[in-house]
Amino acid sequence: MIAKAGNHNDVILDSINEGVFTVDLDWRITSFNRAAEEITGVNRKNAIGQRCSEVFRANICENSCALKKTLSTGKSVMGMTAYIVDSTGERIPIKISAAVLHDNDGEVIGGVETFSDLRQVEELQKKLLEKHTHADIVGVSPAITRLFDLLPRIADSNSTVLISGASGTGKEIFARAIHDLSPRRKKRFVAINCGALPDTLLESELFGYKAGAFTDAVRDKPGRFEIADGGTLLLDEIGDISSAMQVRLLRVLQEKTFEPLGSVESVHVDVRILVATNKNLTKMVRDGAFREDLFYRINVINIKIPPLRDRRQDIPLLLEHFIAEFNRLQGKDVPGLSREALAVLMEHDYPGNIRELRNILEHAFVLCHNGMIQLQHLPPPLNEGGSGRGLLETGDWMNLKSMEAMLIAETLKKYDGNRTLTARDLDIDPSTLYRKIKSLKIDVPGVDGRSGKRKNENLL
């Protein structure tokens, strides 16, 4: 069918998958395509003539409107992210681009804005985060995935665990995960930083004391070992304790008994011991700075947490995790990071590891009131934009296709290549799954998804 000339522009706009609308200089909508109707739930007859802020009810309408920005500067706005509220009250994430409209004489007559629905992207990000989050541990890197597999088995045992890793890698989070997955989870998880206290205070904190043991001991005080009875005790920074405390601790770990200060009676406890350190205990044993017998007592199961610079695949998921956390804590709707900010964070080396990344996001949230976190919201020297250029040029980060491919690959792995179960888990048709496996070039595990028999060749 040949379109009439008067409807020519409407036909073109309706053929576009993105929402498109135009406004005049009074911010009243002059055109509104079919995709805009579908995303917002607003009929174009009701939209045209209305102010755009009344139709979209977006979080950026008041202070960070893309059209206002482009009309005031004359420059196009690309890739801004926001939330709108549709006709049913649902909150919808969108990506926005805006440009100035001119008439045939070059006079500015209004603006045009295109927007795409990011609900699918957000849902994929949510599913990825759920699949790669284990008891507050977030990661998709091989090192973290292996730890995900090991943690339930470690938790089921009663053996002492040595958790090693640089400062800020999340050693206490791993310790809490072991406790929460263990049969002791209904009892207490107690943690103490051994390196923060001198021997006298550390001894009273660990073992407690009786009234009259020293001048200020007016009443009995239970120690951390006693408080954690039946549960789990984390001895953090164990590499910082003195030689004398090492001897005392060795006896307690061997016999599970101790005497509180000022007491002549032994106390027996049933405690699962976890220890953590950011030091090389093996080297300390060689140098004579750490007792060899204590080292072998605590080094029954060893977990090594890699620094964040060695698991950069986890950075996008960690960013999603922290953004969701700060949005919840601060009552904000920050949708994410700009390309420039993300590129800089992907290339940073993080000497402070995950703790540093979280602090960077917290700093950005203080400065970012609306819309995306931009480069200027990051702390110095990150906000100077000196890094991240290579990543920006290649565009090598987690886009929709890579997230989708990762989600499908991980789900296939979960079901040993069974496409029927995978499709059911992902809530898609098996034929759609088959098509996506081909188009995204996903390696399928060597198990027939229908018969369950292992094959020597690729399923496809």
Backbone hydrogen bonds, N-H to C=O, Kabsch-Sander energy under -0.5 kcal/mol:
donor,donor_aa,acceptor,acceptor_aa,energy
3,A,1,M,-0.5
7,N,4,K,-1.0
8,H,5,A,-1.1
11,V,7,N,-2.4
12,I,8,H,-1.9
13,L,9,N,-2.6
14,D,10,D,-2.6
15,S,11,V,-0.9
15,S,12,I,-0.7
16,I,13,L,-1.3
19,G,115,F,-2.7
21,F,113,E,-2.1
22,T,31,S,-1.5
23,V,111,G,-2.5
24,D,28,R,-2.0
27,W,24,D,-1.8
29,I,50,Q,-2.8
30,T,22,T,-2.8
31,S,22,T,-1.0
33,N,20,V,-2.5
37,E,33,N,-1.6
38,E,34,R,-2.3
39,I,35,A,-2.4
40,T,36,A,-2.3
41,G,37,E,-2.5
46,N,43,N,-0.8
47,A,43,N,-1.6
48,I,44,R,-2.8
49,G,29,I,-2.5
50,Q,47,A,-2.2
52,C,27,W,-2.0
54,E,51,R,-1.0
55,V,51,R,-1.1
56,F,52,C,-2.7
57,R,53,S,-1.6
59,N,83,Y,-2.0
61,C,58,A,-1.0
64,S,60,I,-1.5
69,K,65,C,-2.1
70,T,66,A,-2.5
71,L,67,L,-2.6
72,S,68,K,-1.9
73,T,69,K,-1.8
74,G,70,T,-2.2
77,V,98,A,-2.3
80,M,96,I,-2.0
82,A,94,I,-2.4
84,I,92,I,-2.6
85,V,56,F,-2.0
86,D,84,I,-0.5
86,D,90,E,-2.5
87,S,40,T,-2.3
89,G,86,D,-1.7
92,I,84,I,-3.2
92,I,90,E,-0.6
94,I,82,A,-2.9
95,K,116,S,-1.8
96,I,80,M,-4.2
97,S,114,T,-2.3
98,A,77,V,-2.5
99,A,112,V,-2.3
101,L,110,G,-2.8
103,D,107,E,-2.3
106,G,103,D,-2.1
109,I,101,L,-2.5
110,G,101,L,-1.1
111,G,23,V,-1.6
112,V,99,A,-2.6
113,E,21,F,-2.7
114,T,97,S,-2.6
115,F,19,G,-2.5
116,S,95,K,-2.0
118,L,93,P,-2.9
122,E,118,L,-3.0
123,E,119,R,-2.5
124,L,120,Q,-2.4
125,Q,121,V,-2.7
126,K,122,E,-2.4
127,K,123,E,-2.6
128,L,124,L,-2.8
129,L,125,Q,-2.5
130,E,126,K,-2.4
131,K,127,K,-2.7
132,H,128,L,-1.7
133,T,130,E,-1.1
134,H,137,I,-2.9
137,I,134,H,-1.5
138,V,136,D,-0.6
139,G,132,H,-2.5
145,T,141,S,-2.7
146,R,142,P,-2.3
147,L,143,A,-1.4
148,F,144,I,-2.3
149,D,145,T,-1.7
150,L,146,R,-1.8
151,L,147,L,-2.7
153,R,150,L,-0.5
154,I,150,L,-2.4
155,A,151,L,-2.9
156,D,152,P,-1.6
157,S,153,R,-0.8
157,S,154,I,-0.8
161,V,273,I,-1.3
162,L,301,I,-3.4
163,I,161,V,-0.6
163,I,275,V,-3.3
164,S,162,L,-0.7
164,S,303,I,-3.0
165,G,277,T,-1.7
169,T,166,A,-1.6
174,F,170,G,-1.8
175,A,171,K,-2.1
176,R,172,E,-2.7
177,A,173,I,-2.1
178,I,174,F,-2.2
179,H,175,A,-2.1
180,D,176,R,-3.0
181,L,177,A,-1.7
182,S,178,I,-0.5
182,S,179,H,-1.1
185,R,182,S,-1.7
187,K,184,R,-2.3
190,V,188,R,-0.6
190,V,232,T,-2.7
192,I,234,L,-2.0
194,C,192,I,-1.0
194,C,236,D,-2.4
196,A,193,N,-1.3
197,L,194,C,-0.8
202,L,198,P,-3.0
203,E,199,D,-2.8
204,S,200,T,-1.7
205,E,201,L,-2.4
206,L,202,L,-2.5
207,F,203,E,-2.7
208,G,204,S,-1.6
209,Y,221,K,-2.1
210,K,261,L,-2.7
212,G,217,A,-3.2
213,A,210,K,-2.1
217,A,214,F,-1.7
218,V,216,D,-1.8
221,K,209,Y,-2.7
223,G,207,F,-0.5
224,R,205,E,-2.8
225,F,206,L,-2.2
227,I,223,G,-2.4
228,A,224,R,-2.1
229,D,226,E,-1.3
230,G,270,D,-3.5
231,G,228,A,-3.1
232,T,188,R,-2.5
233,L,272,R,-2.9
234,L,190,V,-3.1
235,L,233,L,-0.6
235,L,274,L,-2.9
236,D,192,I,-2.4
236,D,234,L,-0.9
238,I,235,L,-0.5
238,I,276,A,-2.1
240,D,237,E,-1.6
241,I,238,I,-1.3
246,Q,242,S,-1.9
247,V,243,S,-1.7
248,R,244,A,-1.7
249,L,245,M,-2.6
250,L,246,Q,-2.2
251,R,247,V,-1.6
252,V,248,R,-1.6
253,L,249,L,-2.6
254,Q,250,L,-2.0
255,E,251,R,-2.5
256,K,252,V,-2.6
258,F,267,V,-1.5
261,L,208,G,-2.3
263,S,260,P,-2.2
267,V,258,F,-3.2
269,V,256,K,-2.2
271,V,269,V,-0.7
272,R,231,G,-2.4
273,I,271,V,-0.6
274,L,233,L,-2.8
274,L,272,R,-0.5
275,V,161,V,-2.9
276,A,235,L,-2.1
277,T,163,I,-1.9
281,L,279,K,-1.2
284,M,280,N,-2.0
285,V,281,L,-2.4
286,R,282,T,-1.9
287,D,283,K,-2.3
288,G,285,V,-1.0
289,A,284,M,-2.6
290,F,284,M,-1.2
295,F,291,R,-2.1
296,Y,292,E,-2.3
297,R,293,D,-1.2
298,I,294,L,-2.0
299,N,295,F,-2.0
300,V,298,I,-1.1
301,I,160,T,-1.5
303,I,162,L,-2.9
303,I,301,I,-0.5
304,K,302,N,-0.5
305,I,164,S,-2.8
305,I,303,I,-0.6
310,D,307,P,-1.6
311,R,308,L,-1.7
314,D,311,R,-2.1
315,I,312,R,-1.5
318,L,314,D,-2.6
319,L,315,I,-2.6
320,E,316,P,-2.2
321,H,317,L,-2.4
322,F,318,L,-2.7
323,I,319,L,-2.8
324,A,320,E,-2.3
325,E,321,H,-1.9
326,F,322,F,-2.9
327,N,323,I,-2.4
328,R,324,A,-1.9
329,L,325,E,-2.5
330,Q,326,F,-2.7
331,G,327,N,-1.0
332,K,327,N,-1.1
338,S,373,I,-2.8
342,L,338,S,-2.7
343,A,339,R,-2.4
344,V,340,E,-2.0
345,L,341,A,-2.2
346,M,342,L,-2.2
347,E,343,A,-1.1
348,H,344,V,-1.0
353,N,350,Y,-1.7
354,I,168,G,-0.8
355,R,168,G,-1.3
355,R,352,G,-0.7
356,E,352,G,-0.9
356,E,353,N,-0.5
357,L,353,N,-2.0
358,R,354,I,-2.6
359,N,355,R,-2.1
360,I,356,E,-2.4
361,L,357,L,-2.1
362,E,358,R,-2.3
363,H,359,N,-2.3
364,A,360,I,-2.2
365,F,361,L,-2.3
366,V,362,E,-1.5
367,L,363,H,-1.3
368,C,364,A,-2.3
369,H,367,L,-0.7
373,I,336,G,-2.8
374,Q,372,M,-0.6
377,H,374,Q,-1.5
378,L,375,L,-1.4
382,L,379,P,-1.1
383,N,379,P,-0.9
384,E,381,P,-1.6
385,G,382,L,-1.5
392,L,388,G,-2.0
393,E,389,R,-2.2
394,T,390,G,-1.8
395,G,391,L,-2.0
396,D,391,L,-0.8
397,W,395,G,-1.8
399,N,397,W,-1.1
403,M,399,N,-2.4
404,E,400,L,-2.5
405,A,401,K,-2.8
406,M,402,S,-2.3
407,L,403,M,-2.4
408,I,404,E,-2.4
409,A,405,A,-2.6
410,E,406,M,-2.5
411,T,407,L,-2.0
412,L,408,I,-2.6
413,K,409,A,-2.1
414,K,410,E,-1.9
415,Y,411,T,-1.6
416,D,413,K,-1.5
417,G,412,L,-3.3
418,N,415,Y,-1.9
419,R,417,G,-0.8
420,T,449,G,-0.5
422,T,418,N,-2.0
423,A,419,R,-2.7
424,R,420,T,-2.0
425,D,421,L,-2.4
426,L,422,T,-2.3
427,D,423,A,-0.8
428,I,423,A,-2.3
433,L,429,D,-2.2
434,Y,430,P,-2.5
435,R,431,S,-2.1
436,K,432,T,-2.3
437,I,433,L,-2.5
438,K,434,Y,-1.7
439,S,435,R,-2.7
440,L,436,K,-2.7
441,K,438,K,-0.6
442,I,437,I,-2.1
444,V,442,I,-0.5
447,V,445,P,-2.6
448,D,453,K,-2.8
452,G,448,D,-2.0
455,K,446,G,-1.3
